[in-house]
Amino acid sequence: MGFARLRFAARRLRRLAGFARPPSRALANDPVVTASNAPPQRRVFAADLLAGKIALVTGGGTGLGRVIAQELAECGADLMLAARQVERLEEAAREIRGSTGRRVDVSHCNIRERESIEALAARAAELYGQVDVLINNAGGQFPSPARAIRPKGWQAVIDLNLTGTWNMTQLFGNQMLDGRGGSIVNVIAVVGRGFPGLAHTAAARAGVLELTRTLAYEWGAKVRLNCVAPGPFRTAGFDATYDLEQLTGMDGIPTGRFGQPREAAHAVVFLASPAASYITGEVLYVAGGQQLYGRNQALLDASFDRPTKTRAPE
């Protein structure tokens, strides 16, 4: 059911843009990684690193958000998970409670709607008084040539990735500023090289990065804000969004592989924790070097209005 919902959401976003693609096919020998089948890794953080802290994770029921929530709980934080699909949140909450013993509350929230976030902030204040750590992980996009993106499709991605992050950050950041402070980590994407095939999310994620840097100055030491920029990670949401035949060139990035979700979660926990107490306004790329070199377009070159071969000047 979880995979089906993700695929439905991705198809709905693509319909808004009027862009269709063939069904995705998995890359050979590169299975989708979930919280339950991720290979075991040595613990890198103390079990009490975030003891006494309350962490809120948007999109915490699936994909990277689910693994981030698990890692936060394993470091001693109590959790609030928020998303539109409460059933997936409840399933994740049961698993996290069972494996860590931490308190995990869930709440419906559509981050594209300011009123929904206001209700979430009020509930969080009622339950905990204040959230100490905010992980803005919820987001989504669909691949499309820029010329084919319709206004509704553009607005849907901007509302989800940029405006939703702003509303979450302002409302919960204000609580932190009025209270005991806190830390905010925004999960974005590899920006700075352009993002062919994802013009809408390139604009939105770059906007979140500049928002993060701006608020890091305005909010000073009381509320730290940083970004984590994941590269290619094989999750259910990734497969629901992209035609994987078009991403076989990922071995062109320096590390030559997809990331493991725990690797992104470790970066998030580090920036949220006291270990990063002197870090604010930064972006940490967890991308295998993709920010430096390698394929980063979401569609084949033939999808774009540019020559596929360089011609010598006449």
C-alpha positions, 0 to 999 in steps of 0.5 A: 500500500505504501508504494502504491500511494507514492506512485499515485502521488507522483503520477498526480504531480506529473498530470498537473504538469501534463508530462507522462513517462514510461513506467520505471524499471529497477536497476539490476542488482540495486534494490530499493532500500527501506528502513527494514531492509537497509544493511546493518551499519555500526552505530556512530552516535551515542544512544543519549545524544538527543536525550530529553529532546523533542524532534518533529519530522515531516514526511516521517512515515516513508523513505528518507524521513522514515530512516531519519526518524528512526535514527533520531529515536535511536539517539534518545529523542522523542518524536512527532511525525507529520504527513498527509498519510496518517496510516503510514505514520502509525505504522512507522510509529509502532515500529520505532516505539517497538525498537527504541522504546521512545515516545512517538506521536503522529499528526496529519499535516499538509504542509502546502496549507498554512492552516494545517501547519498552524494546527500542527504547531498548536498540537505540538505546543499542547503536547510538549510545550516546544519542539527542539528539533525540526526536520523539514523533510517532506517534499516531492517533484516530478521530472519534466522538460521545463517547456512542458511544465504547466502553471499548476504543476509548477505551483504544486512543487513550489508550494510543497518544497519552498512555501511549505518549508517556509511555513513550517520554519516560521511557525516552529522557529517562532516557538523556538525563538520565544522558548528555549531555542532549537535546531532546524534541518532542511532536507533539500537536493543537490543544487548549484549545478542546475537540475535539468528535468527538474526546473521547478524543484531546482528553484524551490530547493535553492530557495530553501538554501538561501532561506536557511542562510538568511534565517541563520543570520537573523536568528543567531545562536538561539535557533541554528538552521542548516541543510542536508542535500542528499544525492541519489538514494534508492527509496520507494519515493525515488522509484515512484518519481524517476524512470530509472533507465534514465539514471543508469549514468549515476556511476559517473559520480565520484563514489559510483553508487547510490547512497544508503538512507542511513548515510543521509540520516547520520548527516541530519542527526549530526547537524541537529545535535550538540555536535554541530553547536557552532554550525549554522547556515551551512549545507552538507552534501550527502551525494557521493560527490555528485555536487562536483561531477557526474550525471545530475539530470532527471531526463535523457538529453534527448528530452531537452531542446539542445544539441546532443553533440557539440559541433565545431564552429563553422 
